[in-house]
Amino acid sequence: MLWSNVSVDWSSADNPIVANQGGSWSAAIDAESQDDWAIRIGQAISTNSIMEEGNSLEGPPTWGATELIATENATVEAYVKSYSQHAYPGGDTTTLMQHSLTVSKMSGFKVDISSATAAGKEYVYGETNSGMLISIMYLY
């Protein structure tokens, strides 16, 4: 079994995601977790350029690829193939179709895209649905 070499107990007290941080979550904890995960998986399956790192908690510039790349060392970088961010436009059917609003919202990712490209990695919009609009549609 391919994944049998990966031994990670995500509920243990020494896991940065849980008990050591009092149940809290921050960009620094997220980066530590992602960097650790990339190394563990990459080493376990002896494969470079396999992981996609990213965030959906906060958009750039608060927390994006630029900030994540700054936390990485050469070991982590070897296992990262791409960076990803969620980009939820929100709004109603009228605003979702306004080109100027789409361009405005997407322009917030320019620095992240440049950072990923400079690191020799791809940048992917992991999710781009309207989120709230879809939820409302299911209610009717």
N, CA, C and O atoms as CSV, one atom per row, in Angstrom:
chain,resi,resn,atom,element,x,y,z
A,1,MET,N,N,0.850,-1.177,0.000
A,1,MET,CA,C,0.000,0.000,0.000
A,1,MET,C,C,0.896,1.242,0.000
A,1,MET,O,O,1.788,1.366,0.839
A,2,LEU,N,N,0.662,2.144,-0.926
A,2,LEU,CA,C,1.514,3.315,-1.119
A,2,LEU,C,C,1.609,4.200,0.115
A,2,LEU,O,O,2.699,4.663,0.450
A,3,TRP,N,N,0.501,4.447,0.797
A,3,TRP,CA,C,0.480,5.394,1.906
A,3,TRP,C,C,0.876,4.772,3.237
A,3,TRP,O,O,0.910,5.474,4.248
A,4,SER,N,N,1.177,3.480,3.269
A,4,SER,CA,C,1.477,2.827,4.540
A,4,SER,C,C,2.746,3.366,5.198
A,4,SER,O,O,2.907,3.216,6.409
A,5,ASN,N,N,3.643,3.984,4.447
A,5,ASN,CA,C,4.866,4.532,5.021
A,5,ASN,C,C,4.652,5.867,5.720
A,5,ASN,O,O,5.539,6.341,6.430
A,6,VAL,N,N,3.495,6.474,5.531
A,6,VAL,CA,C,3.219,7.775,6.132
A,6,VAL,C,C,2.590,7.561,7.495
A,6,VAL,O,O,1.501,6.998,7.608
A,7,SER,N,N,3.275,8.009,8.514
A,7,SER,CA,C,2.791,7.831,9.879
A,7,SER,C,C,2.569,9.203,10.506
A,7,SER,O,O,3.497,9.808,11.042
A,8,VAL,N,N,1.337,9.684,10.436
A,8,VAL,CA,C,1.009,10.984,10.995
A,8,VAL,C,C,-0.227,10.843,11.859
A,8,VAL,O,O,-1.275,10.401,11.389
A,9,ASP,N,N,-0.105,11.217,13.113
A,9,ASP,CA,C,-1.252,11.207,14.009
A,9,ASP,C,C,-1.706,12.651,14.180
A,9,ASP,O,O,-1.148,13.392,14.990
A,10,TRP,N,N,-2.722,13.048,13.415
A,10,TRP,CA,C,-3.158,14.443,13.415
A,10,TRP,C,C,-3.875,14.849,14.694
A,10,TRP,O,O,-4.148,16.032,14.898
A,11,SER,N,N,-4.186,13.881,15.564
A,11,SER,CA,C,-4.859,14.243,16.818
A,11,SER,C,C,-3.904,14.280,18.001
A,11,SER,O,O,-4.331,14.577,19.117
A,12,SER,N,N,-2.632,13.989,17.790
A,12,SER,CA,C,-1.676,13.950,18.898
A,12,SER,C,C,-1.420,15.346,19.460
A,12,SER,O,O,-1.601,16.355,18.779
A,13,ALA,N,N,-0.996,15.372,20.712
A,13,ALA,CA,C,-0.753,16.651,21.396
A,13,ALA,C,C,0.391,17.439,20.779
A,13,ALA,O,O,0.446,18.660,20.929
A,14,ASP,N,N,1.317,16.760,20.081
A,14,ASP,CA,C,2.441,17.492,19.493
A,14,ASP,C,C,2.149,17.980,18.079
A,14,ASP,O,O,3.031,18.526,17.416
A,15,ASN,N,N,0.930,17.790,17.617
A,15,ASN,CA,C,0.549,18.275,16.300
A,15,ASN,C,C,0.278,19.771,16.374
A,15,ASN,O,O,-0.501,20.211,17.220
A,16,PRO,N,N,0.906,20.568,15.501
A,16,PRO,CA,C,0.718,22.025,15.581
A,16,PRO,C,C,-0.705,22.480,15.311
A,16,PRO,O,O,-1.067,23.607,15.649
A,17,ILE,N,N,-1.507,21.633,14.715
A,17,ILE,CA,C,-2.867,22.033,14.379
A,17,ILE,C,C,-3.779,21.988,15.594
A,17,ILE,O,O,-4.770,22.715,15.646
A,18,VAL,N,N,-3.468,21.164,16.551
A,18,VAL,CA,C,-4.416,20.911,17.633
A,18,VAL,C,C,-3.948,21.435,18.986
A,18,VAL,O,O,-3.876,22.647,19.192
A,19,ALA,N,N,-3.638,20.556,19.882
A,19,ALA,CA,C,-3.464,20.874,21.301
A,19,ALA,C,C,-2.374,21.893,21.612
A,19,ALA,O,O,-2.584,22.756,22.464
A,20,ASN,N,N,-1.235,21.827,20.962
A,20,ASN,CA,C,-0.155,22.751,21.285
A,20,ASN,C,C,-0.532,24.208,21.058
A,20,ASN,O,O,0.070,25.107,21.645
A,21,GLN,N,N,-1.500,24.436,20.233
A,21,GLN,CA,C,-1.921,25.806,19.954
A,21,GLN,C,C,-3.254,26.132,20.616
A,21,GLN,O,O,-3.894,27.128,20.281
A,22,GLY,N,N,-3.663,25.300,21.543
A,22,GLY,CA,C,-4.914,25.543,22.248
A,22,GLY,C,C,-6.122,25.502,21.341
A,22,GLY,O,O,-7.125,26.169,21.597
A,23,GLY,N,N,-6.027,24.719,20.279
A,23,GLY,CA,C,-7.134,24.605,19.348
A,23,GLY,C,C,-7.234,25.749,18.362
A,23,GLY,O,O,-8.168,25.800,17.562
A,24,SER,N,N,-6.280,26.669,18.410
A,24,SER,CA,C,-6.336,27.820,17.508
A,24,SER,C,C,-5.680,27.484,16.170
A,24,SER,O,O,-5.040,26.443,16.021
A,25,TRP,N,N,-5.845,28.356,15.233
A,25,TRP,CA,C,-5.305,28.179,13.894
A,25,TRP,C,C,-4.853,29.536,13.392
A,25,TRP,O,O,-5.576,30.523,13.528
A,26,SER,N,N,-3.670,29.591,12.814
A,26,SER,CA,C,-3.165,30.855,12.283
A,26,SER,C,C,-2.389,30.568,11.008
A,26,SER,O,O,-2.149,29.410,10.664
A,27,ALA,N,N,-2.002,31.613,10.319
A,27,ALA,CA,C,-1.210,31.455,9.100
A,27,ALA,C,C,0.099,30.731,9.402
A,27,ALA,O,O,0.521,29.869,8.631
A,28,ALA,N,N,0.733,31.067,10.498
A,28,ALA,CA,C,2.004,30.425,10.857
A,28,ALA,C,C,1.820,28.941,11.148
A,28,ALA,O,O,2.636,28.120,10.729
A,29,ILE,N,N,0.751,28.592,11.865
A,29,ILE,CA,C,0.471,27.188,12.160
A,29,ILE,C,C,0.125,26.450,10.873
A,29,ILE,O,O,0.564,25.319,10.660
A,30,ASP,N,N,-0.656,27.089,10.025
A,30,ASP,CA,C,-1.025,26.496,8.748
A,30,ASP,C,C,0.214,26.229,7.896
A,30,ASP,O,O,0.345,25.152,7.315
A,31,ALA,N,N,1.109,27.185,7.819
A,31,ALA,CA,C,2.331,27.019,7.024
A,31,ALA,C,C,3.183,25.889,7.578
A,31,ALA,O,O,3.699,25.069,6.818
A,32,GLU,N,N,3.331,25.839,8.884
A,32,GLU,CA,C,4.114,24.770,9.509
A,32,GLU,C,C,3.521,23.406,9.175
A,32,GLU,O,O,4.246,22.463,8.858
A,33,SER,N,N,2.212,23.313,9.248
A,33,SER,CA,C,1.525,22.061,8.948
A,33,SER,C,C,1.707,21.665,7.478
A,33,SER,O,O,2.022,20.513,7.179
A,34,GLN,N,N,1.510,22.612,6.573
A,34,GLN,CA,C,1.651,22.319,5.145
A,34,GLN,C,C,3.084,21.938,4.784
A,34,GLN,O,O,3.308,20.997,4.022
A,35,ASP,N,N,4.042,22.664,5.327
A,35,ASP,CA,C,5.444,22.357,5.035
A,35,ASP,C,C,5.815,20.973,5.549
A,35,ASP,O,O,6.487,20.209,4.857
A,36,ASP,N,N,5.377,20.650,6.766
A,36,ASP,CA,C,5.641,19.337,7.343
A,36,ASP,C,C,4.987,18.228,6.508
A,36,ASP,O,O,5.600,17.197,6.233
A,37,TRP,N,N,3.757,18.459,6.119
A,37,TRP,CA,C,3.006,17.479,5.315
A,37,TRP,C,C,3.701,17.238,3.977
A,37,TRP,O,O,3.832,16.090,3.551
A,38,ALA,N,N,4.141,18.285,3.319
A,38,ALA,CA,C,4.819,18.136,2.018
A,38,ALA,C,C,6.079,17.284,2.160
A,38,ALA,O,O,6.343,16.411,1.333
A,39,ILE,N,N,6.847,17.542,3.206
A,39,ILE,CA,C,8.072,16.766,3.424
A,39,ILE,C,C,7.738,15.305,3.721
A,39,ILE,O,O,8.330,14.399,3.135
A,40,ARG,N,N,6.793,15.077,4.628
A,40,ARG,CA,C,6.442,13.696,5.004
A,40,ARG,C,C,5.932,12.887,3.818
A,40,ARG,O,O,6.361,11.753,3.603
A,41,ILE,N,N,5.019,13.469,3.052
A,41,ILE,CA,C,4.459,12.744,1.905
A,41,ILE,C,C,5.521,12.549,0.833
A,41,ILE,O,O,5.701,11.441,0.328
A,42,GLY,N,N,6.216,13.609,0.488
A,42,GLY,CA,C,7.244,13.517,-0.552
A,42,GLY,C,C,8.308,12.486,-0.235
A,42,GLY,O,O,8.709,11.710,-1.102
A,43,GLN,N,N,8.769,12.479,1.021
A,43,GLN,CA,C,9.789,11.497,1.411
A,43,GLN,C,C,9.219,10.087,1.460
A,43,GLN,O,O,9.891,9.133,1.069
A,44,ALA,N,N,7.988,9.948,1.937
A,44,ALA,CA,C,7.380,8.618,2.056
A,44,ALA,C,C,7.193,7.945,0.704
A,44,ALA,O,O,7.322,6.726,0.593
A,45,ILE,N,N,6.890,8.729,-0.320
A,45,ILE,CA,C,6.675,8.128,-1.638
A,45,ILE,C,C,7.821,8.420,-2.608
A,45,ILE,O,O,7.739,8.127,-3.801
A,46,SER,N,N,8.887,9.002,-2.066
A,46,SER,CA,C,10.105,9.295,-2.850
A,46,SER,C,C,9.795,9.993,-4.173
A,46,SER,O,O,10.260,9.587,-5.237
A,47,THR,N,N,8.994,11.057,-4.072
A,47,THR,CA,C,8.600,11.785,-5.272
A,47,THR,C,C,8.693,13.286,-5.027
A,47,THR,O,O,8.118,13.801,-4.068
A,48,ASN,N,N,9.413,13.980,-5.892
A,48,ASN,CA,C,9.489,15.438,-5.829
A,48,ASN,C,C,8.365,16.060,-6.642
A,48,ASN,O,O,7.720,15.385,-7.444
A,49,SER,N,N,8.139,17.330,-6.434
A,49,SER,CA,C,7.169,18.117,-7.189
A,49,SER,C,C,5.807,17.428,-7.259
A,49,SER,O,O,5.270,17.187,-8.341
A,50,ILE,N,N,5.257,17.115,-6.071
A,50,ILE,CA,C,3.991,16.379,-6.016
A,50,ILE,C,C,2.890,17.099,-5.245
A,50,ILE,O,O,1.711,16.834,-5.481
A,51,MET,N,N,3.239,17.997,-4.335
A,51,MET,CA,C,2.246,18.605,-3.451
A,51,MET,C,C,1.737,19.944,-3.983
A,51,MET,O,O,2.457,20.698,-4.638
A,52,GLU,N,N,0.465,20.207,-3.674
A,52,GLU,CA,C,-0.096,21.523,-3.931
A,52,GLU,C,C,-0.362,22.154,-2.576
A,52,GLU,O,O,-1.130,21.620,-1.776
A,53,GLU,N,N,0.264,23.274,-2.324
A,53,GLU,CA,C,0.056,23.974,-1.068
A,53,GLU,C,C,-0.803,25.199,-1.312
A,53,GLU,O,O,-0.743,25.812,-2.378
A,54,GLY,N,N,-1.584,25.544,-0.336
A,54,GLY,CA,C,-2.426,26.716,-0.497
A,54,GLY,C,C,-3.272,26.957,0.726
A,54,GLY,O,O,-3.069,26.344,1.774
A,55,ASN,N,N,-4.205,27.841,0.583
A,55,ASN,CA,C,-4.994,28.273,1.707
A,55,ASN,C,C,-6.378,28.701,1.235
A,55,ASN,O,O,-6.546,29.239,0.141
A,56,SER,N,N,-7.347,28.453,2.078
A,56,SER,CA,C,-8.685,28.958,1.785
A,56,SER,C,C,-9.235,29.747,2.959
A,56,SER,O,O,-10.399,30.149,2.950
A,57,LEU,N,N,-8.405,29.972,3.971
A,57,LEU,CA,C,-8.865,30.672,5.167
A,57,LEU,C,C,-8.890,32.178,4.991
A,57,LEU,O,O,-9.824,32.845,5.437
A,58,GLU,N,N,-7.879,32.710,4.349
A,58,GLU,CA,C,-7.757,34.151,4.104
A,58,GLU,C,C,-7.131,34.345,2.735
A,58,GLU,O,O,-6.268,33.568,2.326
A,59,GLY,N,N,-7.553,35.353,2.044
A,59,GLY,CA,C,-6.972,35.636,0.739
A,59,GLY,C,C,-5.729,36.493,0.845
A,59,GLY,O,O,-5.449,37.080,1.890
A,60,PRO,N,N,-4.985,36.558,-0.254
A,60,PRO,CA,C,-3.823,37.446,-0.264
A,60,PRO,C,C,-4.297,38.895,-0.160
A,60,PRO,O,O,-5.392,39.208,-0.627
A,61,PRO,N,N,-3.526,39.763,0.421
A,61,PRO,CA,C,-2.170,39.573,0.921
A,61,PRO,C,C,-2.108,39.096,2.365
A,61,PRO,O,O,-1.012,38.941,2.904
A,62,THR,N,N,-3.257,38.858,3.016
A,62,THR,CA,C,-3.233,38.395,4.399
A,62,THR,C,C,-2.574,37.026,4.496
A,62,THR,O,O,-1.714,36.807,5.349
A,63,TRP,N,N,-2.974,36.109,3.627
A,63,TRP,CA,C,-2.399,34.764,3.654
A,63,TRP,C,C,-2.562,34.137,2.280
A,63,TRP,O,O,-3.651,33.708,1.896
A,64,GLY,N,N,-1.460,34.093,1.551
A,64,GLY,CA,C,-1.477,33.517,0.217
A,64,GLY,C,C,-0.177,32.805,-0.069
A,64,GLY,O,O,0.597,32.514,0.844
A,65,ALA,N,N,0.062,32.530,-1.317
A,65,ALA,CA,C,1.275,31.823,-1.736
A,65,ALA,C,C,2.533,32.595,-1.354
A,65,ALA,O,O,3.532,31.994,-0.959
A,66,THR,N,N,2.493,33.901,-1.467
A,66,THR,CA,C,3.662,34.728,-1.137
A,66,THR,C,C,4.107,34.487,0.304
A,66,THR,O,O,5.292,34.294,0.575
A,67,GLU,N,N,3.150,34.499,1.215
A,67,GLU,CA,C,3.455,34.286,2.625
A,67,GLU,C,C,3.889,32.837,2.881
A,67,GLU,O,O,4.789,32.593,3.685
A,68,LEU,N,N,3.263,31.893,2.209
A,68,LEU,CA,C,3.613,30.485,2.375
A,68,LEU,C,C,5.020,30.197,1.846
A,68,LEU,O,O,5.806,29.509,2.498
A,69,ILE,N,N,5.324,30.720,0.678
A,69,ILE,CA,C,6.653,30.525,0.075
A,69,ILE,C,C,7.736,31.056,1.016
A,69,ILE,O,O,8.814,30.470,1.114
A,70,ALA,N,N,7.455,32.152,1.700
A,70,ALA,CA,C,8.438,32.749,2.612
A,70,ALA,C,C,8.773,31.830,3.790
A,70,ALA,O,O,9.817,32.004,4.419
A,71,THR,N,N,7.913,30.859,4.101
A,71,THR,CA,C,8.163,29.952,5.229
A,71,THR,C,C,8.945,28.707,4.812
A,71,THR,O,O,9.366,27.926,5.665
A,72,GLU,N,N,9.139,28.521,3.526
A,72,GLU,CA,C,9.697,27.262,3.039
A,72,GLU,C,C,11.212,27.286,2.926
A,72,GLU,O,O,11.831,28.331,2.727
A,73,ASN,N,N,11.784,26.099,3.059
A,73,ASN,CA,C,13.210,25.927,2.809
A,73,ASN,C,C,13.365,25.035,1.570
A,73,ASN,O,O,12.365,24.622,0.983
A,74,ALA,N,N,14.576,24.741,1.174
A,74,ALA,CA,C,14.823,23.965,-0.043
A,74,ALA,C,C,14.209,22.573,0.026
A,74,ALA,O,O,13.794,22.033,-1.000
A,75,THR,N,N,14.145,21.983,1.216
A,75,THR,CA,C,13.551,20.652,1.360
A,75,THR,C,C,12.076,20.682,0.990
A,75,THR,O,O,11.607,19.846,0.217
A,76,VAL,N,N,11.348,21.640,1.540
A,76,VAL,CA,C,9.921,21.767,1.238
A,76,VAL,C,C,9.728,22.090,-0.240
A,76,VAL,O,O,8.908,21.468,-0.914
A,77,GLU,N,N,10.478,23.054,-0.736
A,77,GLU,CA,C,10.328,23.494,-2.131
A,77,GLU,C,C,10.464,22.349,-3.121
A,77,GLU,O,O,9.811,22.354,-4.165
A,78,ALA,N,N,11.296,21.373,-2.812
A,78,ALA,CA,C,11.494,20.240,-3.718
A,78,ALA,C,C,10.221,19.419,-3.899
A,78,ALA,O,O,10.031,18.802,-4.947
A,79,TYR,N,N,9.352,19.403,-2.899
A,79,TYR,CA,C,8.141,18.586,-2.966
A,79,TYR,C,C,6.915,19.352,-3.462
A,79,TYR,O,O,5.900,18.738,-3.793
A,80,VAL,N,N,6.992,20.671,-3.519
A,80,VAL,CA,C,5.845,21.480,-3.927
A,80,VAL,C,C,5.806,21.616,-5.447
A,80,VAL,O,O,6.784,22.015,-6.080
A,81,LYS,N,N,4.661,21.276,-6.008
A,81,LYS,CA,C,4.452,21.417,-7.452
A,81,LYS,C,C,3.745,22.724,-7.777
A,81,LYS,O,O,4.071,23.394,-8.756
A,82,SER,N,N,2.766,23.078,-6.937
A,82,SER,CA,C,1.966,24.258,-7.230
A,82,SER,C,C,1.398,24.862,-5.950
A,82,SER,O,O,1.423,24.258,-4.878
A,83,TYR,N,N,0.887,26.076,-6.112
A,83,TYR,CA,C,0.209,26.773,-5.029
A,83,TYR,C,C,-1.223,27.037,-5.479
A,83,TYR,O,O,-1.495,27.242,-6.661
A,84,SER,N,N,-2.125,27.027,-4.509
A,84,SER,CA,C,-3.534,27.175,-4.833
A,84,SER,C,C,-4.205,28.129,-3.859
A,84,SER,O,O,-3.804,28.252,-2.702
A,85,GLN,N,N,-5.218,28.790,-4.346
A,85,GLN,CA,C,-6.004,29.688,-3.510
A,85,GLN,C,C,-7.451,29.594,-3.935
A,85,GLN,O,O,-7.740,29.404,-5.117
A,86,HIS,N,N,-8.355,29.723,-2.998
A,86,HIS,CA,C,-9.775,29.783,-3.325
A,86,HIS,C,C,-10.123,31.234,-3.640
A,86,HIS,O,O,-9.626,32.155,-2.992
A,87,ALA,N,N,-10.967,31.426,-4.624
A,87,ALA,CA,C,-11.362,32.774,-5.038
A,87,ALA,C,C,-12.875,32.823,-5.198
A,87,ALA,O,O,-13.400,32.593,-6.287
A,88,TYR,N,N,-13.560,33.118,-4.124
A,88,TYR,CA,C,-15.014,33.174,-4.157
A,88,TYR,C,C,-15.478,34.590,-4.480
A,88,TYR,O,O,-15.267,35.497,-3.676
A,89,PRO,N,N,-16.092,34.797,-5.615
A,89,PRO,CA,C,-16.513,36.142,-5.985
A,89,PRO,C,C,-17.709,36.650,-5.191
A,89,PRO,O,O,-17.816,37.850,-4.943
A,90,GLY,N,N,-18.606,35.760,-4.790
A,90,GLY,CA,C,-19.795,36.180,-4.064
A,90,GLY,C,C,-20.685,37.066,-4.915
A,90,GLY,O,O,-20.360,37.352,-6.068
A,91,GLY,N,N,-21.778,37.492,-4.369
A,91,GLY,CA,C,-22.678,38.389,-5.083
A,91,GLY,C,C,-23.911,37.681,-5.602
A,91,GLY,O,O,-24.191,36.534,-5.255
A,92,ASP,N,N,-24.638,38.393,-6.440
A,92,ASP,CA,C,-25.847,37.821,-7.036
A,92,ASP,C,C,-25.606,37.612,-8.533
A,92,ASP,O,O,-24.503,37.855,-9.022
A,93,THR,N,N,-26.605,37.176,-9.241
A,93,THR,CA,C,-26.414,36.873,-10.658
A,93,THR,C,C,-26.011,38.091,-11.478
A,93,THR,O,O,-25.361,37.947,-12.514
A,94,THR,N,N,-26.379,39.265,-11.042
A,94,THR,CA,C,-25.995,40.474,-11.761
A,94,THR,C,C,-24.519,40.790,-11.550
A,94,THR,O,O,-23.788,41.008,-12.516
A,95,THR,N,N,-24.074,40.816,-10.293
A,95,THR,CA,C,-22.680,41.175,-10.023
A,95,THR,C,C,-21.709,40.076,-10.448
A,95,THR,O,O,-20.565,40.367,-10.797
A,96,LEU,N,N,-22.149,38.823,-10.424
A,96,LEU,CA,C,-21.265,37.734,-10.852
A,96,LEU,C,C,-20.890,37.855,-12.322
A,96,LEU,O,O,-19.859,37.332,-12.744
A,97,MET,N,N,-21.705,38.528,-13.091
A,97,MET,CA,C,-21.487,38.651,-14.536
A,97,MET,C,C,-20.840,39.980,-14.930
A,97,MET,O,O,-20.671,40.249,-16.119
A,98,GLN,N,N,-20.481,40.803,-13.965
A,98,GLN,CA,C,-19.856,42.090,-14.276
A,98,GLN,C,C,-18.352,41.911,-14.445
A,98,GLN,O,O,-17.633,41.604,-13.495
A,99,HIS,N,N,-17.903,42.109,-15.659
A,99,HIS,CA,C,-16.488,41.907,-15.984
A,99,HIS,C,C,-15.571,42.758,-15.109
A,99,HIS,O,O,-14.541,42.274,-14.640
A,100,SER,N,N,-15.929,43.998,-14.889
A,100,SER,CA,C,-15.067,44.888,-14.101
A,100,SER,C,C,-14.891,44.386,-12.671
A,100,SER,O,O,-13.805,44.511,-12.106
A,101,LEU,N,N,-15.939,43.822,-12.078
A,101,LEU,CA,C,-15.826,43.286,-10.716
A,101,LEU,C,C,-14.951,42.034,-10.700
A,101,LEU,O,O,-14.158,41.839,-9.778
A,102,THR,N,N,-15.092,41.195,-11.710
A,102,THR,CA,C,-14.256,39.992,-11.808
A,102,THR,C,C,-12.791,40.382,-11.935
A,102,THR,O,O,-11.939,39.827,-11.242
A,103,VAL,N,N,-12.494,41.329,-12.811
A,103,VAL,CA,C,-11.112,41.794,-12.993
A,103,VAL,C,C,-10.585,42.375,-11.689
A,103,VAL,O,O,-9.445,42.107,-11.311
A,104,SER,N,N,-11.388,43.158,-11.004
A,104,SER,CA,C,-10.979,43.771,-9.747
A,104,SER,C,C,-10.651,42.713,-8.695
A,104,SER,O,O,-9.625,42.801,-8.022
A,105,LYS,N,N,-11.511,41.728,-8.556
A,105,LYS,CA,C,-11.296,40.684,-7.550
A,105,LYS,C,C,-10.089,39.810,-7.890
A,105,LYS,O,O,-9.346,39.410,-6.993
A,106,MET,N,N,-9.891,39.516,-9.144
A,106,MET,CA,C,-8.771,38.669,-9.549
A,106,MET,C,C,-7.438,39.407,-9.471
A,106,MET,O,O,-6.389,38.779,-9.326
A,107,SER,N,N,-7.473,40.732,-9.567
A,107,SER,CA,C,-6.222,41.496,-9.506
A,107,SER,C,C,-5.535,41.361,-8.148
A,107,SER,O,O,-4.329,41.587,-8.042
A,108,GLY,N,N,-6.280,40.999,-7.122
A,108,GLY,CA,C,-5.713,40.791,-5.798
A,108,GLY,C,C,-4.770,39.596,-5.725
A,108,GLY,O,O,-4.083,39.405,-4.721
A,109,PHE,N,N,-4.736,38.795,-6.781
A,109,PHE,CA,C,-3.892,37.603,-6.797
A,109,PHE,C,C,-2.593,37.805,-7.585
A,109,PHE,O,O,-1.774,36.889,-7.668
A,110,LYS,N,N,-2.399,38.985,-8.158
A,110,LYS,CA,C,-1.220,39.229,-9.001
A,110,LYS,C,C,0.092,38.946,-8.285
A,110,LYS,O,O,0.973,38.294,-8.845
A,111,VAL,N,N,0.232,39.424,-7.062
A,111,VAL,CA,C,1.481,39.236,-6.322
A,111,VAL,C,C,1.697,37.743,-6.040
A,111,VAL,O,O,2.814,37.242,-6.171
A,112,ASP,N,N,0.638,37.043,-5.658
A,112,ASP,CA,C,0.758,35.610,-5.406
A,112,ASP,C,C,1.185,34.849,-6.653
A,112,ASP,O,O,2.052,33.977,-6.591
A,113,ILE,N,N,0.579,35.179,-7.773
A,113,ILE,CA,C,0.927,34.515,-9.034
A,113,ILE,C,C,2.387,34.785,-9.376
A,113,ILE,O,O,3.111,33.880,-9.792
A,114,SER,N,N,2.814,36.021,-9.201
A,114,SER,CA,C,4.217,36.376,-9.464
A,114,SER,C,C,5.164,35.622,-8.536
A,114,SER,O,O,6.220,35.159,-8.967
A,115,SER,N,N,4.790,35.500,-7.272
A,115,SER,CA,C,5.632,34.782,-6.306
A,115,SER,C,C,5.763,33.310,-6.685
A,115,SER,O,O,6.860,32.752,-6.652
A,116,ALA,N,N,4.653,32.689,-7.042
A,116,ALA,CA,C,4.689,31.276,-7.436
A,116,ALA,C,C,5.527,31.092,-8.698
A,116,ALA,O,O,6.335,30.168,-8.785
A,117,THR,N,N,5.334,31.966,-9.661
A,117,THR,CA,C,6.090,31.888,-10.914
A,117,THR,C,C,7.585,32.081,-10.653
A,117,THR,O,O,8.411,31.364,-11.219
A,118,ALA,N,N,7.931,33.036,-9.807
A,118,ALA,CA,C,9.337,33.285,-9.475
A,118,ALA,C,C,9.968,32.078,-8.778
A,118,ALA,O,O,11.171,31.843,-8.894
A,119,ALA,N,N,9.140,31.312,-8.049
A,119,ALA,CA,C,9.628,30.110,-7.372
A,119,ALA,C,C,9.644,28.911,-8.322
A,119,ALA,O,O,10.030,27.809,-7.932
A,120,GLY,N,N,9.221,29.131,-9.572
A,120,GLY,CA,C,9.204,28.053,-10.555
A,120,GLY,C,C,8.030,27.099,-10.397
A,120,GLY,O,O,8.097,25.944,-10.818
A,121,LYS,N,N,6.952,27.589,-9.785
A,121,LYS,CA,C,5.776,26.750,-9.509
A,121,LYS,C,C,4.543,27.281,-10.233
A,121,LYS,O,O,4.488,28.445,-10.630
A,122,GLU,N,N,3.564,26.410,-10.394
A,122,GLU,CA,C,2.277,26.800,-10.976
A,122,GLU,C,C,1.410,27.461,-9.903
A,122,GLU,O,O,1.617,27.251,-8.707
A,123,TYR,N,N,0.444,28.257,-10.343
A,123,TYR,CA,C,-0.533,28.858,-9.437
A,123,TYR,C,C,-1.910,28.466,-9.949
A,123,TYR,O,O,-2.215,28.644,-11.129
A,124,VAL,N,N,-2.738,27.933,-9.060
A,124,VAL,CA,C,-4.032,27.378,-9.451
A,124,VAL,C,C,-5.136,28.030,-8.621
A,124,VAL,O,O,-5.008,28.161,-7.404
A,125,TYR,N,N,-6.210,28.433,-9.276
A,125,TYR,CA,C,-7.399,28.836,-8.527
A,125,TYR,C,C,-8.121,27.546,-8.180
A,125,TYR,O,O,-8.764,26.940,-9.037
A,126,GLY,N,N,-8.016,27.121,-6.912
A,126,GLY,CA,C,-8.547,25.830,-6.487
A,126,GLY,C,C,-10.055,25.746,-6.508
A,126,GLY,O,O,-10.611,24.711,-6.877
A,127,GLU,N,N,-10.719,26.798,-6.125
A,127,GLU,CA,C,-12.179,26.872,-6.177
A,127,GLU,C,C,-12.542,28.297,-6.540
A,127,GLU,O,O,-11.933,29.251,-6.057
A,128,THR,N,N,-13.533,28.428,-7.389
A,128,THR,CA,C,-13.938,29.771,-7.809
A,128,THR,C,C,-15.447,29.928,-7.878
A,128,THR,O,O,-15.948,30.807,-8.581
A,129,ASN,N,N,-16.174,29.090,-7.159
A,129,ASN,CA,C,-17.629,29.225,-7.237
A,129,ASN,C,C,-18.099,30.413,-6.420
A,129,ASN,O,O,-17.308,31.069,-5.741
A,130,SER,N,N,-19.381,30.679,-6.491
A,130,SER,CA,C,-19.899,31.862,-5.821
A,130,SER,C,C,-20.250,31.611,-4.365
A,130,SER,O,O,-20.633,32.546,-3.662
A,131,GLY,N,N,-20.134,30.393,-3.895
A,131,GLY,CA,C,-20.347,30.083,-2.487
A,131,GLY,C,C,-21.733,30.403,-1.991
A,131,GLY,O,O,-22.608,29.537,-1.995
A,132,MET,N,N,-21.948,31.621,-1.568
A,132,MET,CA,C,-23.211,32.024,-0.966
A,132,MET,C,C,-24.371,31.894,-1.941
A,132,MET,O,O,-25.454,31.457,-1.552
A,133,LEU,N,N,-24.169,32.256,-3.172
A,133,LEU,CA,C,-25.237,32.174,-4.165
A,133,LEU,C,C,-25.681,30.728,-4.337
A,133,LEU,O,O,-26.879,30.460,-4.426
A,134,ILE,N,N,-24.756,29.811,-4.384
A,134,ILE,CA,C,-25.096,28.401,-4.536
A,134,ILE,C,C,-25.893,27.923,-3.328
A,134,ILE,O,O,-26.874,27.197,-3.488
A,135,SER,N,N,-25.495,28.311,-2.139
A,135,SER,CA,C,-26.219,27.918,-0.943
A,135,SER,C,C,-27.651,28.433,-0.975
A,135,SER,O,O,-28.583,27.717,-0.608
A,136,ILE,N,N,-27.822,29.656,-1.407
A,136,ILE,CA,C,-29.162,30.244,-1.481
A,136,ILE,C,C,-30.003,29.486,-2.509
A,136,ILE,O,O,-31.185,29.231,-2.276
A,137,MET,N,N,-29.415,29.132,-3.621
A,137,MET,CA,C,-30.158,28.429,-4.670
A,137,MET,C,C,-30.682,27.089,-4.164
A,137,MET,O,O,-31.767,26.667,-4.565
A,138,TYR,N,N,-29.928,26.405,-3.284
A,138,TYR,CA,C,-30.372,25.135,-2.763
A,138,TYR,C,C,-31.564,25.267,-1.833
A,138,TYR,O,O,-32.307,24.305,-1.640
A,139,LEU,N,N,-31.755,26.446,-1.254
A,139,LEU,CA,C,-32.873,26.660,-0.347
A,139,LEU,C,C,-34.207,26.704,-1.077
A,139,LEU,O,O,-35.244,26.445,-0.468
A,140,TYR,N,N,-34.207,27.025,-2.364
A,140,TYR,CA,C,-35.444,27.194,-3.099
A,140,TYR,C,C,-35.821,25.990,-3.911
A,140,TYR,O,O,-36.851,25.998,-4.585
